[in-house]
Amino acid sequence: MQEIHYVLILIGAFVAMASPGPATLAIASTSMNQGRVQGLALALGILTGSLFWSCSAAFGLGAVLYANVWLFESLRYVGAVYLLFLAYKSCRSAMANKSDASKMLATLDTKQRSLRSAYFRGLAIHLTNPKAILFLGSLFAMGMPSSVSTQGLLSVIVLLTIQSACINLGYAVLFSNPKMRQGYFKMKRGFDAAFALMFGAAGIKILLSKVNM
């Protein structure tokens, strides 16, 4: 193969980015609970993490990580613990009594939450997912010729970043839709319980899984 297989790379990346996972789950939870601006800030953090892993896969940092398994293991444990922490927070929210929930909702309308905090939450979720570099590394290996130029690598990174932006920011807009938010607040306990289960399941799965090098 002497040419970059853009279609293979973009289709593979789309399936991975758009499918349910910790990133999309966090965007949905934040957008419905805290609003569009917070959701977009968190999505931008995830987008930054995606750009970092794309550059790492393209320019060889992946090879360094492959040679140091302990780095993958460290990322895996940190990521799993963070997801379990998010599960704990969602569980606490689901178990809050009505008066506490009312206070929280009233505070939500009057208190400006930190956009920087939302951004770094998104960044932490994506940077602590070791499977991102594994996936992107294999994608670049399959879709790139051995003689690819720096310009070719940059073109793929730009396209992946644009695609990631459309998906993640699109999810933030979708889940912050007023009707989506109204439905969320009407069934807040149920949604929070579901988020707790899904964050917990994702954290346990990462914690127990083995990263195949």
C-alpha positions in Angstrom: 0.0 0.0 0.0 1.6 3.3 -1.2 -1.3 5.6 -0.3 -2.9 6.6 2.9 -6.2 4.7 3.4 -8.3 7.6 4.6 -11.6 5.8 4.4 -10.4 2.9 6.6 -8.9 5.2 9.2 -12.0 7.5 9.4 -14.5 4.7 9.4 -12.6 2.9 12.1 -12.2 6.0 14.2 -15.9 7.0 13.8 -17.1 3.6 15.1 -14.7 3.9 18.1 -15.6 7.6 18.9 -19.3 7.4 18.4 -20.0 4.1 20.2 -21.0 4.2 23.9 -18.1 4.5 26.2 -16.7 6.5 29.2 -16.3 9.7 27.0 -19.8 9.7 25.5 -21.3 8.7 28.9 -19.6 11.7 30.6 -20.7 14.1 27.9 -24.3 12.9 28.2 -24.3 13.1 32.0 -22.7 16.5 32.1 -24.8 18.0 29.3 -28.1 16.9 30.8 -27.3 17.7 34.4 -25.3 20.9 34.0 -26.2 22.3 30.6 -24.8 22.9 27.2 -21.8 25.1 28.1 -20.6 22.6 30.6 -21.1 19.8 28.2 -19.2 21.6 25.5 -16.3 22.3 27.9 -16.1 18.7 28.9 -16.3 17.6 25.2 -13.4 20.0 24.4 -11.3 18.3 27.1 -12.1 14.9 25.5 -11.2 16.4 22.1 -7.8 17.6 23.4 -7.1 14.1 24.8 -8.1 12.6 21.4 -5.7 15.0 19.6 -2.9 14.1 22.0 -3.3 10.3 21.4 -3.5 10.8 17.7 -0.2 12.7 17.6 1.3 10.1 19.9 0.3 7.3 17.6 1.4 9.2 14.5 4.8 10.3 15.8 6.0 7.4 17.7 5.1 7.9 21.4 3.0 4.8 21.1 6.2 2.8 20.5 7.7 4.2 23.7 4.5 3.2 25.6 4.6 -0.2 24.1 8.1 -0.7 25.4 7.1 0.4 28.9 4.1 -1.7 30.0 4.1 -0.2 33.4 2.9 3.1 31.8 -0.1 1.4 30.4 -0.8 -0.3 33.7 -0.6 3.0 35.5 -3.0 4.7 33.1 -5.3 1.8 33.4 -5.5 2.0 37.2 -5.9 5.8 37.3 -8.6 5.7 34.6 -10.5 2.9 36.4 -10.4 4.7 39.7 -11.6 7.9 38.2 -14.5 6.2 36.5 -15.4 4.5 39.8 -15.3 8.0 41.5 -17.8 9.3 38.9 -20.0 6.2 39.6 -19.9 7.1 43.3 -20.9 10.7 42.6 -23.8 9.6 40.4 -24.9 7.1 43.1 -24.9 9.8 45.7 -27.0 12.0 43.5 -29.4 9.2 42.9 -29.8 8.5 46.6 -30.3 12.1 47.6 -33.7 12.9 49.1 -36.1 15.3 47.3 -35.1 18.3 49.5 -31.5 17.8 48.7 -32.2 17.4 45.0 -34.3 20.6 45.0 -31.5 22.5 46.7 -29.0 21.2 44.2 -31.2 22.2 41.2 -31.8 25.7 42.7 -28.1 26.1 43.1 -27.5 24.9 39.6 -29.4 27.8 38.2 -27.6 30.5 40.3 -24.1 29.2 40.7 -21.6 29.4 37.8 -19.7 26.1 37.6 -16.1 26.2 36.5 -15.7 25.6 32.8 -12.0 24.8 33.5 -13.0 22.0 35.8 -15.3 20.5 33.2 -12.6 20.8 30.6 -10.0 19.0 32.7 -12.6 16.3 33.7 -13.0 15.5 30.0 -9.2 15.6 29.4 -8.6 13.2 32.4 -11.2 10.7 31.1 -9.5 10.5 27.7 -5.9 10.6 28.8 -6.4 7.8 31.3 -7.9 5.5 28.7 -4.9 3.3 27.6 -7.0 1.6 24.9 -7.1 4.9 23.0 -3.4 4.7 22.1 -3.7 1.0 21.3 -6.6 1.5 19.0 -5.1 4.6 17.2 -1.7 2.8 17.0 -3.3 -0.2 15.2 -5.4 2.2 13.0 -2.3 4.1 11.9 -0.5 0.8 11.2 -3.3 -0.5 9.0 -4.1 2.7 7.2 -0.6 4.2 6.6 2.1 3.2 4.1 5.6 2.7 5.6 6.9 5.7 3.5 4.3 8.2 4.7 5.4 11.8 4.9 5.0 14.2 7.8 2.5 16.0 5.7 0.5 12.8 5.3 0.6 12.2 9.0 -0.6 15.7 9.7 -3.4 15.4 7.2 -4.7 12.3 9.1 -4.4 14.0 12.5 -6.4 17.0 11.2 -9.2 14.8 9.8 -9.4 12.8 12.9 -9.6 15.9 15.0 -12.4 17.4 12.9 -14.3 14.1 13.1 -13.8 13.9 16.9 -15.0 17.5 17.3 -18.1 16.8 15.3 -18.9 13.7 17.3 -18.1 15.0 20.8 -19.4 18.5 20.5 -22.5 17.1 18.6 -23.2 14.8 21.6 -23.0 17.8 24.0 -25.5 19.8 21.9 -27.8 16.8 21.5 -27.9 15.9 25.2 -28.2 19.5 26.4 -31.4 19.9 24.3 -34.1 21.5 26.5 -36.4 18.4 26.0 -33.6 16.0 26.9 -32.8 18.1 30.0 -36.5 18.3 31.1 -36.8 14.5 30.8 -33.6 14.1 32.8 -34.8 16.3 35.7 -38.2 14.6 35.7 -36.5 11.2 36.1 -33.3 12.4 37.7 -32.9 9.5 40.2 -33.3 6.9 37.5 -30.8 8.6 35.2 -28.3 9.0 38.0 -28.7 5.4 39.0 -28.1 4.3 35.4 -25.1 6.6 35.1 -23.7 5.1 38.3 -24.1 1.6 37.0 -22.5 2.4 33.6 -19.6 4.4 35.1 -19.0 1.6 37.6 -19.2 -1.1 34.9 -16.7 0.8 32.7 -14.3 1.3 35.6 -14.4 -2.4 36.7 -14.0 -3.6 33.1 -10.9 -1.4 32.7 -9.6 -2.4 36.1 -10.0 -6.2 35.4 -9.0 -6.3 31.8 -5.6 -7.0 30.5 -3.9 -4.7 28.0 -2.5 -6.9 25.2 0.7 -5.5 24.0 
